[in-house]
Amino acid sequence: MKVIPSIDISEGKAVKRIRGKSGSGIEVGDPFEVAEQIFSMGYDSVHVVDLDGAEGKGRNLSVIKRICEIGFSSIQVGGGIRDIESASSIIKAGASSIVMSTLPFQDENKFLEIKRNIGDEKILVSLDYNSEGNIMVRGWSTAVNVSLVEAIERSNRWNLRGVIFTYVENEGTKKGIDVNLGRYTHLVKGIKEYAGGISTMEDLKTLKGARIDYAIVGMAFYTNSLKGVIDV
């Protein structure tokens, strides 16, 4: 299982929020310099979230393009991708894949239109879910009437690159992973990633045991708990 550091961008700065709440968490620094440091440490993949794009405050496309030019073999980019134009611009900037979480569960027809234009292999759907197993959208502000199991079934039907399990209750908190994750991972076709609460090597080993392919780390990376851990 590989470990992927995340870079969340807000107003041109790399940050790490707690449960996605604006103004919470920590400020990390210049996102390009952070990406360069990550690359120099031996990581070949990075997960980028454009928080401004997610909040409708513009898009940090120029920064994303610079990060794509560093030399990573895989760059995932998400954050407010809800039309063909934004999806295409991110792929043209050099991203390996885009991450979508809201549109697949609120406007499937529009999502499928993007899928046809971008290609199945370049799309990951983030299954952002709460402790009750319900999917959350719009920056985790809104619950939709879709269970995690149903979301997995839909993702399988869409035949995508894979999914990201994002446990929103613990995201950015370092409070540990979703201990029930193993109930769901075997249902997934394609790549399986996880984000939310990862804080220790034991968490990573548990994720590996649950057959997760990639663990996305943020707060634990920037507070040095897991900085430098590349694979498990």
C-alpha positions as CSV (number, residue, x, y, z in Angstrom):
1,M,0.0,0.0,0.0
2,K,1.3,3.4,-1.0
3,V,1.0,6.6,1.1
4,I,0.1,9.8,-0.8
5,P,0.5,13.2,0.8
6,S,-2.3,15.7,0.2
7,I,-1.9,19.4,-0.7
8,D,-5.0,21.4,0.0
9,I,-4.9,24.9,-1.6
10,S,-6.8,27.9,-0.3
11,E,-6.2,31.5,-1.5
12,G,-2.9,30.4,-3.0
13,K,-1.6,28.8,0.2
14,A,-1.3,25.1,1.2
15,V,-3.4,24.5,4.3
16,K,-4.9,21.6,6.2
17,R,-8.3,22.0,7.6
18,I,-10.2,20.1,10.3
19,R,-13.3,18.4,8.8
20,G,-13.0,20.8,5.8
21,K,-14.1,23.8,7.9
22,S,-12.7,27.1,6.6
23,G,-10.4,28.9,9.1
24,S,-9.6,25.7,11.0
25,G,-6.4,23.7,11.1
26,I,-3.0,24.9,10.0
27,E,-1.3,26.9,7.2
28,V,1.5,24.9,5.6
29,G,3.1,27.4,3.2
30,D,3.6,27.8,-0.6
31,P,1.9,24.8,-2.3
32,F,4.5,24.6,-5.0
33,E,7.3,24.5,-2.5
34,V,5.4,22.0,-0.4
35,A,5.0,19.8,-3.5
36,E,8.7,20.1,-4.3
37,Q,9.6,19.0,-0.8
38,I,7.2,16.0,-1.0
39,F,8.8,15.0,-4.3
40,S,12.4,15.4,-2.9
41,M,11.4,13.0,-0.1
42,G,10.8,10.2,-2.6
43,Y,7.0,10.3,-3.0
44,D,5.9,9.7,-6.6
45,S,2.3,10.6,-6.1
46,V,0.4,13.6,-4.7
47,H,-3.2,14.4,-4.0
48,V,-4.2,18.0,-4.6
49,V,-7.5,19.6,-3.5
50,D,-8.4,23.0,-4.8
51,L,-10.5,24.3,-1.9
52,D,-11.2,27.6,-3.7
53,G,-12.6,25.7,-6.6
54,A,-14.8,23.6,-4.3
55,E,-16.1,26.8,-2.7
56,G,-16.7,28.6,-6.0
57,K,-14.0,31.2,-5.3
58,G,-12.0,30.7,-8.4
59,R,-9.5,28.0,-9.3
60,N,-5.7,27.7,-8.5
61,L,-5.0,26.3,-12.0
62,S,-1.6,28.0,-12.4
63,V,-0.4,26.5,-9.1
64,I,-1.7,23.0,-10.1
65,K,0.1,23.3,-13.5
66,R,3.4,24.0,-11.7
67,I,2.9,21.1,-9.4
68,C,2.2,18.9,-12.4
69,E,5.6,19.9,-13.9
70,I,7.7,18.8,-10.9
71,G,7.9,15.1,-12.0
72,F,5.3,13.1,-10.0
73,S,4.2,9.9,-11.8
74,S,0.6,10.4,-10.5
75,I,-1.2,13.6,-9.5
76,Q,-4.8,13.5,-8.4
77,V,-6.7,16.8,-8.4
78,G,-10.1,17.5,-6.9
79,G,-12.2,20.4,-5.7
80,G,-15.4,21.7,-7.3
81,I,-15.1,19.9,-10.6
82,R,-18.6,20.1,-11.9
83,D,-18.4,20.8,-15.6
84,I,-16.5,19.6,-18.6
85,E,-14.5,22.9,-18.8
86,S,-13.0,22.6,-15.3
87,A,-12.3,18.8,-15.7
88,S,-10.6,19.3,-19.1
89,S,-8.5,22.3,-17.9
90,I,-7.1,20.2,-15.0
91,I,-6.3,17.3,-17.2
92,K,-4.6,19.7,-19.7
93,A,-2.6,21.1,-16.9
94,G,-1.0,17.7,-16.4
95,A,-3.1,15.9,-13.8
96,S,-3.2,12.1,-14.1
97,S,-6.8,12.0,-12.8
98,I,-9.6,14.1,-11.4
99,V,-11.5,13.5,-8.2
100,M,-15.2,14.1,-8.1
101,S,-17.6,13.8,-5.2
102,T,-20.7,16.0,-5.6
103,L,-21.7,15.8,-9.2
104,P,-21.9,11.9,-9.4
105,F,-24.6,11.9,-6.7
106,Q,-26.5,15.1,-7.6
107,D,-26.4,15.2,-11.4
108,E,-25.5,11.8,-12.8
109,N,-26.2,12.8,-16.4
110,K,-23.8,15.7,-16.3
111,F,-21.2,13.5,-14.5
112,L,-21.5,10.8,-17.3
113,E,-21.0,13.5,-19.9
114,I,-17.7,14.5,-18.3
115,K,-16.8,10.8,-18.0
116,R,-17.3,10.4,-21.7
117,N,-15.1,13.3,-22.5
118,I,-12.3,12.7,-20.0
119,G,-12.3,8.9,-20.0
120,D,-13.1,6.3,-17.3
121,E,-9.5,5.7,-16.3
122,K,-8.9,9.4,-15.4
123,I,-11.8,9.7,-12.9
124,L,-11.9,8.8,-9.2
125,V,-15.1,9.3,-7.2
126,S,-14.6,10.3,-3.6
127,L,-17.2,8.6,-1.4
128,D,-17.4,11.3,1.3
129,Y,-19.4,9.6,4.1
130,N,-20.3,10.2,7.7
131,S,-20.6,7.9,10.8
132,E,-24.1,6.8,9.7
133,G,-22.8,5.6,6.4
134,N,-24.5,8.4,4.3
135,I,-22.9,10.2,1.4
136,M,-22.1,13.9,2.0
137,V,-21.7,16.5,-0.8
138,R,-21.1,20.2,-1.4
139,G,-18.1,20.4,0.9
140,W,-19.6,17.9,3.3
141,S,-22.4,20.3,4.1
142,T,-25.3,18.3,2.6
143,A,-26.3,14.6,3.1
144,V,-27.9,12.9,0.1
145,N,-30.2,10.0,0.2
146,V,-27.5,7.6,-0.9
147,S,-25.8,5.0,1.4
148,L,-22.2,4.1,1.2
149,V,-23.0,0.7,-0.2
150,E,-25.3,2.2,-2.9
151,A,-22.5,4.7,-3.8
152,I,-20.1,1.8,-4.2
153,E,-22.5,0.0,-6.5
154,R,-23.0,3.1,-8.6
155,S,-19.2,3.6,-8.9
156,N,-18.8,0.0,-10.0
157,R,-21.4,0.5,-12.6
158,W,-19.6,3.6,-13.9
159,N,-16.4,1.5,-14.4
160,L,-14.0,4.2,-13.1
161,R,-10.4,4.2,-12.1
162,G,-11.5,3.7,-8.6
163,V,-12.9,5.3,-5.4
164,I,-11.6,7.3,-2.4
165,F,-13.3,6.5,0.9
166,T,-13.3,9.8,2.8
167,Y,-14.4,9.5,6.4
168,V,-15.5,13.1,7.0
169,E,-16.0,12.7,10.7
170,N,-12.3,12.4,11.3
171,E,-10.8,14.2,8.4
172,G,-8.0,16.5,9.5
173,T,-8.3,15.4,13.2
174,K,-5.7,12.6,13.5
175,K,-8.3,10.7,15.6
176,G,-8.0,7.5,13.7
177,I,-9.6,5.8,10.8
178,D,-13.0,4.3,10.2
179,V,-12.7,0.9,12.0
180,N,-15.7,-0.4,9.9
181,L,-14.0,0.2,6.6
182,G,-13.3,-3.5,5.9
183,R,-17.1,-4.0,5.5
184,Y,-17.0,-2.1,2.3
185,T,-13.6,-2.4,0.6
186,H,-14.3,-5.9,-0.8
187,L,-17.3,-4.5,-2.7
188,V,-15.2,-2.1,-4.8
189,K,-14.1,-2.7,-8.4
190,G,-10.9,-0.8,-9.2
191,I,-8.5,1.2,-7.1
192,K,-9.3,1.8,-3.4
193,E,-8.0,4.8,-1.6
194,Y,-8.8,6.2,1.9
195,A,-8.6,9.5,3.7
196,G,-9.8,10.7,7.1
197,G,-8.1,10.5,10.5
198,I,-5.0,8.6,9.6
199,S,-2.5,9.3,12.4
200,T,-0.3,6.2,13.2
201,M,1.5,3.3,11.5
202,E,-1.2,1.1,13.1
203,D,-3.8,3.0,11.1
204,L,-1.8,2.4,7.9
205,K,-1.4,-1.3,8.7
206,T,-5.1,-1.6,9.3
207,L,-5.9,0.1,6.0
208,K,-3.5,-2.3,4.2
209,G,-5.3,-5.2,5.9
210,A,-8.6,-3.8,4.6
211,R,-7.1,-4.0,1.0
212,I,-6.7,-0.3,0.6
213,D,-4.3,0.5,-2.3
214,Y,-3.4,4.1,-1.4
215,A,-3.7,6.0,1.9
216,I,-4.0,9.8,1.7
217,V,-2.3,11.6,4.6
218,G,-2.6,15.3,5.4
219,M,-2.5,16.4,9.0
220,A,-0.4,13.5,10.1
221,F,2.1,14.3,7.4
222,Y,2.3,18.0,8.2
223,T,2.6,17.5,11.9
224,N,5.4,15.0,11.3
225,S,3.5,11.9,12.7
226,L,3.9,10.1,9.4
227,K,6.1,12.3,7.3
228,G,8.5,10.1,5.3
229,V,6.4,7.0,5.3
230,I,6.1,6.1,1.6
231,D,4.7,2.6,1.6
232,V,3.5,-0.1,4.1
